[in-house]
């Protein structure tokens, strides 16, 4: 790479950093999907421990630091100060049911969705994705890392609930069945994070903890 390319890349990175610092999320809801049954895990995934904090508390703290206008806990069996617990209007509809109800209850036009077992996602990634979504005026902006698209990590126009409703009217459905009705943009994760995993078993959780401990030696992900 020549000097001009290096200079252009550095200027682009500085511009992105400045945009993230100025990002205002006060008119955006943070939706934490915490309504799963966690049968294979053997305990509530929201209460998995990471550095003496529950997963759900890690995400709530990140949401507060980033300045989201409100934090909605979808399907959570409990209460957390400064958050709203939202029970599904249509039970047993899976993640789409939780998203539908939270979008309906949201005070704002946009919502950032994240599952409770994604406590390791960094504030840098959240701000980068949110900034792209708001700047471009997207209907849906989903996180992509490598070739994998994450339908439950991203920003949604809360009006998308009207497209979710027909899909879950008579029962649960895969998330992508609703996404087929939307206009999707993707945010490619630039950071080398160990936090983007779907944790369903105790073994997966323990492996995740070990992976993150190795990663934290170089970067403080949990505190980001």
C-alpha positions in Angstrom: 0.0 0.0 0.0 1.5 3.4 -1.0 1.7 6.5 1.2 -1.4 8.1 -0.3 -3.5 5.0 0.4 -2.2 4.8 3.9 -3.0 8.5 4.4 -6.5 8.2 3.0 -7.2 5.1 5.1 -6.0 7.0 8.3 -8.2 10.0 7.5 -11.2 7.7 6.9 -10.6 6.0 10.3 -10.4 9.3 12.0 -13.6 10.5 10.4 -15.4 7.3 11.5 -14.1 7.8 15.0 -15.3 11.4 15.1 -18.8 10.3 13.8 -19.0 7.7 16.5 -18.1 10.2 19.2 -20.8 12.5 18.1 -23.4 9.7 17.7 -26.7 10.5 19.5 -28.6 7.4 20.5 -31.1 9.3 22.8 -33.9 8.6 20.2 -33.1 4.9 19.9 -34.4 2.0 22.0 -32.0 -0.8 23.0 -33.9 -4.1 22.9 -32.3 -7.0 24.8 -33.8 -10.3 23.8 -34.0 -12.2 27.1 -37.0 -14.4 26.8 -35.5 -17.7 25.7 -36.1 -20.9 27.8 -32.4 -21.7 27.9 -33.2 -25.5 28.2 -29.9 -26.7 26.8 -27.9 -24.3 29.0 -29.6 -25.5 32.1 -30.0 -22.0 33.5 -31.2 -18.6 32.4 -28.6 -17.3 29.9 -29.3 -13.7 31.1 -27.7 -14.8 34.5 -24.6 -16.3 33.1 -21.6 -14.8 34.9 -18.8 -12.7 33.3 -16.4 -11.0 35.6 -18.8 -11.1 38.5 -21.6 -9.6 36.4 -24.6 -11.2 34.8 -24.8 -11.1 31.1 -27.9 -9.0 31.1 -26.3 -6.4 33.4 -23.3 -6.2 31.1 -25.5 -5.3 28.2 -27.7 -2.9 30.3 -24.5 -1.0 31.4 -23.3 -0.8 27.9 -26.7 0.6 26.8 -26.6 3.2 29.5 -23.0 4.3 28.7 -23.9 4.6 25.0 -26.9 6.8 25.8 -29.8 4.8 24.4 -33.1 6.6 25.0 -34.6 3.5 26.7 -33.7 -0.1 27.4 -36.4 -2.7 26.8 -35.9 -6.2 28.3 -37.8 -8.6 26.1 -39.4 -11.5 27.9 -37.1 -11.1 31.0 -38.4 -12.6 34.2 -37.4 -9.8 36.5 -36.8 -6.1 36.8 -33.7 -3.9 36.4 -33.4 -0.3 37.5 -33.8 2.1 34.5 -35.2 -0.6 32.2 -38.6 -1.6 31.0 -39.5 -5.3 31.1 -41.7 -6.2 28.1 -43.7 -9.4 28.1 -44.7 -10.8 24.7 -48.1 -9.7 23.4 -48.2 -13.0 21.5 -46.5 -15.7 23.6 -44.5 -18.6 22.2 -43.6 -16.8 19.0 -39.8 -16.9 19.5 -37.5 -14.0 19.0 -39.9 -12.4 16.4 -42.6 -12.3 19.0 -40.3 -10.4 21.4 -39.2 -8.0 18.6 -42.8 -7.4 17.6 -43.9 -6.4 21.1 -40.8 -4.3 21.8 -41.1 -2.4 18.6 -44.7 -1.8 19.4 -43.9 -0.5 22.9 -40.8 1.4 21.8 -40.9 5.2 22.2 -38.8 5.8 19.1 -38.6 5.1 15.4 -35.4 2.9 15.7 -34.4 0.0 17.9 -31.1 -1.7 18.4 -31.7 -5.4 18.9 -29.2 -7.7 20.7 -29.7 -11.2 22.3 -28.8 -11.5 25.9 -26.1 -14.1 25.2 -24.1 -11.5 23.2 -22.7 -9.7 26.2 -19.3 -9.5 24.6 -20.3 -7.2 21.8 -18.3 -4.0 22.0 -19.5 -0.5 22.2 -17.4 0.2 19.1 -19.3 -2.2 17.0 -22.7 -1.1 18.4 -21.9 2.5 17.6 -20.6 1.7 14.2 -23.6 -0.2 13.2 -26.0 2.3 14.7 -24.3 5.2 13.0 -24.5 3.5 9.6 -28.2 2.8 10.1 -29.1 6.3 11.1 -26.9 8.0 8.5 -28.3 5.9 5.6 -31.9 5.8 6.8 -32.1 2.0 6.5 -35.1 -0.1 7.3 -32.9 -2.9 8.7 -29.1 -2.9 9.3 -27.7 -6.3 10.4 -24.3 -7.2 11.7 -22.2 -9.4 9.5 -18.9 -11.0 10.4 -17.1 -13.1 7.9 -19.9 -14.7 5.8 -22.3 -14.9 8.7 -25.3 -12.6 8.9 -26.7 -12.1 12.4 -30.5 -11.4 12.2 -30.8 -10.8 15.9 -28.0 -8.2 16.1 -28.8 -5.0 14.4 -30.9 -1.9 14.1 -34.5 -2.0 13.0 -37.0 0.6 12.0 -39.7 -0.1 14.6 -42.4 0.2 11.9 -41.1 -3.2 10.7 -43.4 -4.7 13.4 -46.2 -4.4 10.8 -44.3 -6.8 8.6 -43.5 -9.2 11.5 -47.2 -9.5 12.6 -48.5 -11.5 9.7 -45.6 -13.9 10.0 -46.3 -14.7 13.7 -50.1 -14.3 13.7 -50.7 -18.1 14.0 -47.5 -19.3 15.6 -43.7 -19.0 15.8 -41.5 -18.6 12.7 -37.8 -18.3 11.8 -36.6 -14.7 11.9 -35.5 -14.8 8.2 -39.1 -15.4 7.2 -39.9 -11.9 8.4 -36.6 -10.5 7.0 -37.7 -11.6 3.6 -40.2 -8.9 3.7 -37.7 -6.1 4.6 -34.9 -4.2 3.0 -31.7 -5.3 4.6 -28.3 -3.5 4.8 -25.3 -5.0 6.4 -22.6 -3.7 8.7 -19.4 -5.7 8.4 -17.8 -6.0 11.8 -14.3 -4.6 11.6 -13.1 -5.4 15.1 -11.6 -8.8 15.9 -14.1 -9.7 18.6 -14.8 -12.9 20.5 -18.2 -11.7 21.6 -20.4 -12.7 18.7 -21.5 -16.2 19.4 -24.7 -18.1 20.0 -24.4 -19.7 23.4 -26.8 -22.6 23.9 -24.9 -25.1 26.1 -22.7 -25.0 29.2 -19.8 -26.2 27.1 -20.2 -23.4 24.6 -20.3 -20.9 27.5 -17.1 -22.1 29.1 -15.3 -22.1 25.7 -16.6 -18.5 25.2 -15.2 -17.4 28.6 -11.8 -18.9 27.8 -11.8 -17.3 24.3 -12.7 -13.9 25.7 -10.1 -14.2 28.5 -7.4 -14.6 25.8 -8.8 -11.7 23.8 -9.0 -9.4 26.9 -5.3 -9.7 27.4 -5.0 -7.3 24.4 -8.3 -5.4 24.6 -10.9 -4.8 27.3 -14.0 -5.9 25.5 -16.4 -6.1 28.5 -15.7 -2.5 29.4 -15.9 -1.1 25.9 
